[in-house]
């Protein structure tokens, strides 16, 4: 087994928490310097939601995990909309405070959940990228958390039996293998940068000229669709 195969082969229960903390340390100070108008900007990746809405969704989801509140229908579109509406009267600063708390406290809870909540950490990181993209930040889906996100992505795609993909990444020395190889079809092939790969797996818009994909369709990669 090569080191490329080792990515995601064994669950590291602390990995999701590390991703959240690394992202917290980058995102929260940056958010505290934004204006009220920034929080009101629309987020292309989440139609109908503003930056504030995305942050309220993220903070509520993490606090639900911390407090163990998983009622029927949790994380459904309707549940997400209710969570956002419950925070409509909050100041932007209070939403950011709750997000900071969630990103700080959720790691141990996710670690003990046996993998059931690992996708929550990855989704939070992707939404942080959505917010940065909405505010015009370059390399919105990159930064210090990217290596942790790729490790988590590799394991989640394997565990879910996702379509197999061999990714040759411009910014990594070794290829990354994602998904589960089956006898039905050979792995697909991706050539491009790591942040674009994350965008593909999260169903975000990409520059079609910026990568090569063979043996698999773009829509087959989306984990959240």
C-alpha positions in Angstrom: 0.0 0.0 0.0 1.4 3.4 -1.0 1.2 6.6 1.0 -1.4 7.8 -1.5 -3.5 4.8 -0.5 -3.1 5.5 3.2 -5.0 8.8 3.0 -8.3 8.1 4.8 -7.5 4.4 5.3 -7.9 4.5 9.1 -10.1 7.0 11.0 -8.3 9.5 13.0 -11.0 10.6 15.5 -9.2 13.8 16.3 -8.9 14.9 12.6 -12.3 16.6 12.3 -11.7 18.6 15.5 -8.3 19.7 14.2 -9.9 20.9 11.0 -12.4 22.9 12.9 -9.8 24.5 15.2 -7.5 25.4 12.4 -10.4 27.0 10.5 -11.6 28.8 13.6 -8.3 30.4 14.1 -8.3 31.8 10.5 -12.0 32.5 10.1 -13.2 34.1 13.3 -10.7 37.0 13.5 -11.3 37.7 9.8 -15.1 37.8 10.4 -14.8 40.2 13.3 -13.3 42.7 10.9 -16.1 42.6 8.4 -18.9 45.2 8.1 -22.6 44.9 8.4 -22.9 45.1 4.6 -20.5 42.1 4.3 -22.8 40.0 6.4 -25.7 40.9 4.1 -24.0 39.8 0.9 -25.6 36.9 -1.0 -23.7 33.6 -1.1 -23.6 32.1 -4.6 -23.1 28.5 -3.4 -26.2 28.7 -1.1 -29.0 30.4 -3.1 -31.3 32.5 -1.0 -28.8 32.8 1.9 -26.6 35.7 2.9 -23.2 35.4 4.5 -25.0 35.9 7.9 -27.4 33.0 7.1 -24.6 30.7 6.2 -22.8 31.5 9.4 -26.0 31.1 11.5 -26.5 27.7 9.9 -22.9 26.7 10.7 -23.0 27.9 14.3 -26.4 26.3 15.0 -25.3 22.9 13.5 -22.2 22.8 15.6 -24.0 23.8 18.8 -26.6 21.1 18.1 -23.7 18.6 18.0 -22.2 20.0 21.2 -25.5 19.9 23.0 -26.7 16.6 21.5 -29.9 18.0 20.0 -30.7 15.8 17.1 -34.5 15.7 16.8 -36.3 14.2 13.9 -35.6 16.1 10.6 -32.5 17.8 11.9 -30.3 19.3 9.2 -33.1 19.1 6.7 -33.8 22.3 4.7 -36.7 23.1 6.9 -34.7 22.6 10.1 -31.9 24.7 8.7 -34.3 27.5 7.9 -35.8 27.4 11.4 -32.3 27.6 12.9 -31.5 30.7 10.8 -34.8 32.3 11.6 -34.3 31.8 15.4 -31.1 33.9 15.1 -32.7 36.7 13.0 -32.8 39.0 16.0 -29.2 38.4 17.0 -26.3 40.8 16.2 -23.7 39.7 13.7 -21.2 39.6 16.6 -23.4 37.1 18.5 -23.6 34.8 15.5 -19.9 34.9 15.2 -19.5 34.2 19.0 -21.7 31.1 18.7 -19.8 29.9 15.7 -16.5 30.3 17.6 -18.0 28.3 20.5 -19.1 25.6 18.2 -15.8 25.3 16.4 -14.0 25.1 19.7 -16.2 22.6 21.5 -17.5 20.3 18.8 -14.2 18.4 18.1 -14.4 16.0 21.1 -18.1 15.3 20.4 -17.4 14.5 16.8 -14.4 12.3 17.8 -16.6 10.2 20.1 -19.4 9.8 17.5 -17.5 7.1 15.7 -17.5 8.8 12.3 -21.2 9.7 12.2 -20.5 13.5 12.5 -17.2 13.7 10.6 -19.0 15.0 7.6 -20.2 17.9 9.7 -16.7 19.2 10.2 -16.0 18.9 6.4 -19.2 20.7 5.6 -18.3 23.6 8.0 -15.0 24.0 6.3 -16.6 24.1 2.9 -19.1 26.7 4.1 -16.3 28.8 5.4 -15.0 28.7 1.8 -18.4 29.8 0.6 -18.3 32.8 2.8 -14.8 33.8 1.7 -15.8 33.4 -1.9 -18.9 35.6 -1.4 -16.7 38.3 0.0 -14.2 38.1 -2.8 -11.3 36.4 -1.0 -8.8 34.6 -3.3 -8.3 30.9 -2.8 -11.5 30.7 -0.7 -11.3 26.9 -0.5 -7.6 26.7 0.4 -5.7 27.8 3.4 -4.2 26.0 6.4 -7.2 23.6 6.7 -6.9 22.2 3.2 -4.6 19.2 4.0 -6.9 18.2 6.9 -10.0 18.6 4.6 -8.4 16.4 1.9 -7.6 13.7 4.5 -11.1 13.8 5.7 -12.5 13.8 2.2 -10.5 10.7 1.2 -11.9 8.7 4.1 -15.5 9.9 3.9 -15.6 9.0 0.2 -14.2 5.6 0.9 -16.7 4.9 3.7 -19.6 6.0 1.6 -18.6 3.8 -1.3 -18.3 6.9 -3.5 -17.0 6.6 -7.1 -13.3 5.9 -7.2 -11.0 8.7 -8.3 -7.3 9.0 -8.7 -6.4 12.6 -8.2 -3.0 14.0 -9.4 -2.9 17.3 -7.5 -0.8 20.2 -8.7 0.0 21.3 -5.1 0.8 17.8 -3.6 3.8 15.6 -4.3 1.8 12.4 -4.3 -1.6 11.5 -5.8 -4.7 11.2 -3.7 -7.1 8.2 -4.0 -10.7 8.8 -3.2 -13.8 6.7 -3.2 -14.1 2.9 -3.2 -12.6 0.9 -6.1 -15.1 -1.7 -7.4 -14.9 -4.3 -10.1 -17.6 -2.5 -12.1 -15.5 0.4 -13.5 -11.9 1.7 -13.3 -11.2 4.7 -11.2 -11.7 8.1 -12.7 -8.8 10.5 -13.1 -8.5 14.1 -12.0 -5.6 16.5 -12.8 -5.7 19.9 -11.2 -5.3 21.8 -7.9 -6.6 20.6 -4.5 -9.0 23.5 -3.9 -10.8 22.8 -7.2 -11.1 19.1 -6.2 -12.8 20.2 -3.0 -15.2 22.4 -4.9 -16.1 19.5 -7.2 -16.9 17.2 -4.3 -19.0 19.9 -2.6 -20.9 20.8 -5.7 -19.5 24.3 -6.0 -18.9 26.1 -9.3 -15.5 25.6 -10.9 -13.6 26.9 -13.9 -13.9 24.0 -16.4 -10.6 25.1 -18.0 -8.7 24.7 -14.7 -8.7 20.9 -14.4 -9.0 17.7 -16.3 -11.5 14.9 -15.4 -11.8 11.6 -17.2 -13.8 8.4 -16.5 -16.3 10.1 -14.2 -18.8 12.9 -14.6 -18.7 16.0 -12.5 -22.1 15.3 -10.9 -20.9 11.9 -9.7 -18.4 13.5 -7.4 -20.8 15.7 -5.4 -21.0 14.4 -1.8 -23.7 16.9 -0.7 -26.0 16.8 -3.7 
